Amino acid sequence: MTVTAAGPLPTVPYDVTVVGAGVVGSAIARELARHPHLDVALVEAQDDVGQGTSKANTAILHTGFDAHPGTLEARLVREGARLLAGYAAGSGIPVEPVGALLVAWDRAQLAALPDLARTAVRNDCHDTTLLDAAELYAREPHLGPGALGALHVPGESIVCPFSTTLAYATQAVRGGVDLHLGTRVTGADRRDGVHTLTTSRGPLRTRHLVNAAGLHADTLDGLLGRRTFTVTPRRGQLIVYDKPARDLVRHILLPVPTALGKGVLVAPTVYGNVLLGPTAEDLDDRTATQSTARGLADLRDKGRRILPALLDEEVTAVYAGLRAATEHDDYRISAHPDQTYVTVGGIRSTGLTASLAIASHVTALLRDSGLDLRNPVDLEPVRMPNLGAAFPRPYQQGPQAVVCHCEHVTLGEIRDALATTIPPRGLPGLRRRTRAGTGRCQGFHCGATVRDLFERAGRP
């Protein structure tokens, strides 16, 4: 098992290199690990897996009911939802099938619901139901006044995005994939059938290349002479409400979608909180993950209409993520056999759901481009520590030393996270693996203890 974060990279060419260790890149690396005769690398610019869009989304396991029928995204989301549900159940990743309500607030939105129901059927989602106002308020009594009806989508679920990405990457590494963190790709050249990537840690050579670089996928595409799409960072700001707010909402509350995305929603999380967001702001800056007063005020205005009582609850945190929007309405996944190269671009908020299906699709493209994918094997199962509030946690399993009282994180959980296959290289990574410091006090009480444990473990 090889995980590196500094020093020179191997000089011998890899058979395949995947650039980008988000949820999609990690899923692709995991699928390639099923072929032990291949030498595979997964490279990531930052110091941990899942550091980009994968860590800052609404954490919904979609049915794909509202995808554009016939698109690659629609097919892969549909297939991926089934695959991820099964994978999560076997890997200990918390999933709650809470269902969604697509709420109509005016006559035009109400009139659009039957068409959305028909779109759902075309996307092989056959269990949606149209609700009138009385049925809607019976299901969601805290909903704001004035809603006229809803489309009920029972298959929509909430999931832990942190555990999902980490599970994929862990299986990949245990299956023989080399994970190189802190490895930013700045150049690319291909000669004599081998790509040479210029990186922040020196050259890396590979015969086949997969571009899963997320917000930077178009940049890497351009380095290889391909300019078929442009990524426009679309910022989504979100507000996280404290756990007492969880009793206010039973479903994912969705607006009728627009051209900019699915709009502002109210959703429970598997951690027991409630999310309000996201915004949809097209930007030029691919690093602009800061929250803004204007964005948060806009969210509060929309939240006041959807769930008025939510605005009286305590805010635990705010955060923002960037989605890799493009000028196209579909994923930009394509093979270039003449360059032994596959582009995986334009993967928006549905990428978490579609990740395993995207991985299967990409490996098929690699096979068609000449990669030897004979005799796949089953990977050793992985079991992730549960972070979900609705499932048993270690603090409930008899006397435990609790370090983070807001999130009930035990000393054993922190020690286990520091000793895993892909240990955290910073406190944010430790928070994603354990939830320590993410509760209502945001680490005010446990922060010093958590930092001491981290530093005593010898992490940089």
Buried (B, 14 or more C-beta within 10 A) or exposed (E): EEBBBEEEBBEEBBBBBBBBBBBBBBBBBBBBBBBEEBBBBBBBBBBBBBBBBBBBBBBBBBBBBBBBBEBBBBBBBBBBBEBBBEBBEEBBBBBBEBBBBBBBBEEEBBEBBEEBBEBBEEBBBEEBEBBEBEBBBEBBEBBBEEBBBBBBBBBBBBBBBBBBBBBBBBBBBBBBBBBBBBBBBEEBEBEEEBBBBBBEBEEBBBBBBBBBBBBBBBBBBBBBEBEBBBBBBBBBBBBBBBBEBBEBBBBBBBBBEEEEBBBBBBBBBBBBBBBBBBBBBEEEEBEEBEBBEEBBEBBBEBBBBBBBBBBEBEBBBBBBBBBBBBEEEBBBBBBBEEBBBBBBBBBBBBBBBBBBBBBBBBBBBBBEBEBEBEEEEEBEEBEBBBBBBBEEBBBEEEEBEBBBEBBBBBBBBBEBBBEEBBBBBBBBBBBBBBBBBBBBBBBEBBBEBBBEBBEEBEBE
